[in-house]
Amino acid sequence: MTRAQVIRRVVKPVVWVVGLGIPVRLLWGALHGTLGSEPVRAIQEWTGKGALVGLLLTLAVTPLRRLTGWNELIRLRRLLGTFAFFLATLHLLTYLVFDQSLSLAMIRKDIMEHPWVTAGFAAWVLMVPLALTSTAGMVRRLGGKRWQRLHLLVYLAAAGGVFHFLWLVKKDATTPERFGLVLVALLLMRLPAWAVRARA
Amino acid sequence: MLIRRGGDIPASQITPESVYLNRRAFVAAAGGVALGALLPPRLRALAGPDDLKPTPYETITTYNNYYEFGTSKESPAKLAGRLKTSPWTVEVAGAAKRTGRYSYEDLVRPFTMQVRIYRHRCVEGWSMVVPWMGFSLGDLIRRLEPTSKAKFVQFTTLDDPAQMPGQRSDILPWPYVEGLRLDEAMHPLTILATGLYGKPLPNQNGAPLRLVVPWKYGFKGGKAIVRITFMETQPMTTWNMAVPSEYGFYANVNPEVDHPRWSQARERPVGEFFKRDTLMFNGYADQVASLYTGMNLRTNY
């Protein structure tokens, strides 16, 4: 198999199975009572961490491409980003339904008053234009350069997700700190390329 | 064993011992609660009050905050088994006449164990209903004869990294200490728990002796108590030392005073899907609000 074939026939199907498998498993678990003592917490943790992992993988595509020379990896980027948005949307929906019982007044108050909610909600909002422009047609219509520039928002979204996680934990911040470290590392890997482009 | 009703809880809402000892029937009842919780709040209200139905034994004993055994909810149930709770001694110190070291048996012997079905609200936003077994802390304090200097009571819990692996991390200053004003400690709702669901207290729930103050956030309930100290000044408390801006000495359940980072207006009963409104003083306002007359509950959080 060529690299392109590996990506199309192996890696992409794996992304689909994992991305759809998480919500299917959670739904099955919720209906069968296998999600532990706090099913909503399990759903929110899996969709939340899943979305963050998806965002970080999206951001890892280009550095990985540079390191390995596998240019075909770029074909994974939009798929990974779309699944990150999909899981983030499920995460938000469980918050709106189970935490806030769809009360607009409570939701507004929570977003305005609590930075961890503000950060999480902002991260999702930032991902909306990215998801809407994720089709091949939209890439063409926007043109590569403008599309690229718009999609730099993904860094802000990922940072919003990390702060959302960091600000919600009571004391043990180990896991959100790890996510933050990966994000910072991915950002640092991009700096040289950006510096070159800025000088040009 | 004397089964006494916990304050204003109507007898009709107390689960008879025969029901909660019969796990099969209990699991069926819990299933009913879970289904009810899936309904939208408006319909759920029609299904009748499901308040004060005890949380399943399995949940109470596998979902614990007990950082001495790790910071995850699941780790205390896995790691606390090795804690040796017998023999156990409790030291009574400070401003009291009957200070000294008491064996657990001597300390507990004078009291008739009571069942108290209490709401339990964690500062993190989840809640349970726990059928504790224990005795009134006030009764114990009266026997220990505090002097007129005693204004506060401090509870010191076990510091033993060999048995408590979580204490090898400095996530909190050890040992875990908690405290109450003397009148809070003497309040009839305040108990020292020695069991739950009619069984000895499991280690992960604070065996052999833990504090239960139902109108305060759960972290006030120190577990595995080894020392009770009567003090003239307000004692240090662990979470207040760790994050003073977020956790105060009082830690009364109050839906109107948010945690600096999250809302305290609502809570999720563990195992249910939807949140419900948190009650002032966790539903015990009738009995305890007078302790705080004239006090600013926003600054004394």
Interface residues (C-beta under 8 A of the other chain):
Chain A: G33 G36 S37 E38 P39 V40 F98 D99 Q100 S101 M106 K109 D110 E113 H114 P115 W116 V117 W167 L168 K170 K171 D172
Chain B: A34 P40 P41 T59 T62 Y63 Y67 T71 K73 E74 V123 E124 W126 I171 L172 A242 V243 D258 R261 W262 S263 A265 R266 R268 V270 G271 F273 F274 K275
